[in-house]
């Protein structure tokens, strides 16, 4: 059973814990740019996703498209799967954390 846009919206805003300005600042760092799987054009998939998340979070709810909701659902899934793979030890300066931050979630918050 697929989720409704209402459920996706709520879960997205419950899951993504970085504000647009905070995420934009993070995406400008070298640490952000140097983590994750390349999308084929030299930019990591998560880094591209982070830019899209900023765009989505800056929109009014009634301005969101079905494509936006699809991406929001993808973000929810990625964050939930990646959180389950938490490594042992300190995570503050880990690629695991940096990858999650690219997707709008900071596990140290």
C-alpha positions as a Markdown table, in Angstrom:
| # | Residue | x | y | z |
|---|---|---|---|---|
| 1 | Unk | 0.0 | 0.0 | 0.0 |
| 2 | Unk | 1.5 | 3.3 | -1.0 |
| 3 | Unk | 1.6 | 6.3 | 1.3 |
| 4 | Unk | -0.6 | 9.3 | 0.8 |
| 5 | Unk | 1.0 | 12.7 | 0.0 |
| 6 | Unk | -0.2 | 13.8 | 3.4 |
| 7 | Unk | 1.7 | 11.0 | 5.1 |
| 8 | Unk | 4.8 | 11.6 | 3.0 |
| 9 | Unk | 4.7 | 15.3 | 3.9 |
| 10 | Unk | 4.4 | 14.6 | 7.6 |
| 11 | Unk | 7.1 | 11.9 | 7.6 |
| 12 | Unk | 9.5 | 14.0 | 5.5 |
| 13 | Unk | 9.3 | 16.9 | 7.9 |
| 14 | Unk | 9.6 | 14.6 | 10.9 |
| 15 | Unk | 12.7 | 12.9 | 9.4 |
| 16 | Unk | 14.6 | 15.7 | 7.7 |
| 17 | Unk | 16.0 | 17.6 | 10.7 |
| 18 | Unk | 18.2 | 20.2 | 8.9 |
| 19 | Unk | 16.8 | 23.7 | 8.0 |
| 20 | Unk | 17.3 | 24.8 | 4.4 |
| 21 | Unk | 20.0 | 27.3 | 5.3 |
| 22 | Unk | 21.8 | 24.7 | 7.5 |
| 23 | Unk | 21.7 | 22.2 | 4.7 |
| 24 | Unk | 22.9 | 24.8 | 2.1 |
| 25 | Unk | 25.9 | 25.7 | 4.3 |
| 26 | Unk | 26.7 | 22.0 | 4.7 |
| 27 | Unk | 26.5 | 21.3 | 1.0 |
| 28 | Unk | 29.0 | 24.0 | 0.3 |
| 29 | Unk | 31.7 | 22.2 | 2.4 |
| 30 | Unk | 34.4 | 19.9 | 0.9 |
| 31 | Unk | 33.3 | 17.1 | 3.4 |
| 32 | Unk | 29.8 | 17.2 | 1.8 |
| 33 | Unk | 31.2 | 17.0 | -1.7 |
| 34 | Unk | 33.6 | 14.2 | -1.0 |
| 35 | Unk | 31.2 | 11.6 | 0.3 |
| 36 | Unk | 28.8 | 9.3 | -1.4 |
| 37 | Unk | 28.3 | 7.5 | -4.7 |
| 38 | Unk | 29.0 | 9.5 | -7.9 |
| 39 | Unk | 25.9 | 10.0 | -10.0 |
| 40 | Unk | 27.9 | 9.8 | -13.2 |
| 41 | Unk | 28.6 | 13.5 | -13.6 |
| 42 | Unk | 31.1 | 14.0 | -10.8 |
| 43 | Unk | 28.5 | 14.9 | -8.2 |
| 44 | Unk | 27.4 | 12.4 | -5.5 |
| 45 | Unk | 23.8 | 11.3 | -5.5 |
| 46 | Unk | 23.3 | 12.5 | -2.0 |
| 47 | Unk | 24.7 | 15.9 | -2.7 |
| 48 | Unk | 22.2 | 16.3 | -5.6 |
| 49 | Unk | 19.5 | 15.1 | -3.3 |
| 50 | Unk | 20.5 | 17.7 | -0.7 |
| 51 | Unk | 20.0 | 20.5 | -3.2 |
| 52 | Unk | 16.6 | 19.1 | -4.1 |
| 53 | Unk | 15.7 | 18.9 | -0.4 |
| 54 | Unk | 16.5 | 22.6 | 0.0 |
| 55 | Unk | 14.3 | 23.4 | -2.9 |
| 56 | Unk | 11.4 | 21.4 | -1.6 |
| 57 | Unk | 11.7 | 22.8 | 1.9 |
| 58 | Unk | 11.6 | 26.3 | 0.5 |
| 59 | Unk | 8.3 | 25.6 | -1.3 |
| 60 | Unk | 4.8 | 26.1 | 0.2 |
| 61 | Unk | 3.0 | 22.9 | 0.7 |
| 62 | Unk | 0.4 | 23.6 | -2.1 |
| 63 | Unk | 3.3 | 24.2 | -4.5 |
| 64 | Unk | 4.7 | 20.7 | -4.2 |
| 65 | Unk | 4.5 | 18.5 | -7.2 |
| 66 | Unk | 4.0 | 14.7 | -7.5 |
| 67 | Unk | 7.7 | 14.6 | -8.4 |
| 68 | Unk | 8.6 | 16.4 | -5.2 |
| 69 | Unk | 6.5 | 14.0 | -3.2 |
| 70 | Unk | 8.3 | 11.1 | -4.9 |
| 71 | Unk | 11.7 | 12.6 | -3.9 |
| 72 | Unk | 10.5 | 13.2 | -0.4 |
| 73 | Unk | 9.5 | 9.6 | -0.1 |
| 74 | Unk | 12.9 | 8.5 | -1.5 |
| 75 | Unk | 14.6 | 10.7 | 1.1 |
| 76 | Unk | 12.6 | 9.1 | 3.9 |
| 77 | Unk | 13.6 | 5.7 | 2.8 |
| 78 | Unk | 17.2 | 6.5 | 2.4 |
| 79 | Unk | 17.5 | 8.1 | 5.8 |
| 80 | Unk | 15.7 | 5.2 | 7.5 |
| 81 | Unk | 17.9 | 2.6 | 5.8 |
| 82 | Unk | 21.1 | 4.5 | 6.4 |
| 83 | Unk | 20.3 | 5.1 | 10.1 |
| 84 | Unk | 20.0 | 1.4 | 10.6 |
| 85 | Unk | 23.6 | 1.0 | 9.4 |
| 86 | Unk | 25.1 | 3.1 | 12.2 |
| 87 | Unk | 28.7 | 2.2 | 12.7 |
| 88 | Unk | 30.3 | 1.5 | 16.0 |
| 89 | Unk | 32.4 | 4.2 | 17.7 |
| 90 | Unk | 32.4 | 7.9 | 17.2 |
| 91 | Unk | 30.2 | 9.2 | 14.4 |
| 92 | Unk | 30.9 | 13.0 | 14.5 |
| 93 | Unk | 33.5 | 12.9 | 11.8 |
| 94 | Unk | 32.3 | 9.8 | 9.9 |
| 95 | Unk | 31.4 | 9.4 | 6.3 |
| 96 | Unk | 28.2 | 7.7 | 7.6 |
| 97 | Unk | 27.2 | 11.0 | 9.2 |
| 98 | Unk | 28.3 | 13.1 | 6.3 |
| 99 | Unk | 26.2 | 11.0 | 3.9 |
| 100 | Unk | 23.1 | 11.4 | 6.1 |
| 101 | Unk | 23.7 | 15.1 | 6.3 |
| 102 | Unk | 23.7 | 15.3 | 2.5 |
| 103 | Unk | 20.2 | 13.8 | 2.7 |
| 104 | Unk | 19.1 | 16.4 | 5.3 |
| 105 | Unk | 19.5 | 14.4 | 8.5 |
| 106 | Unk | 22.1 | 15.1 | 11.1 |
| 107 | Unk | 22.3 | 12.2 | 13.5 |
| 108 | Unk | 24.2 | 14.3 | 16.0 |
| 109 | Unk | 21.3 | 16.7 | 16.5 |
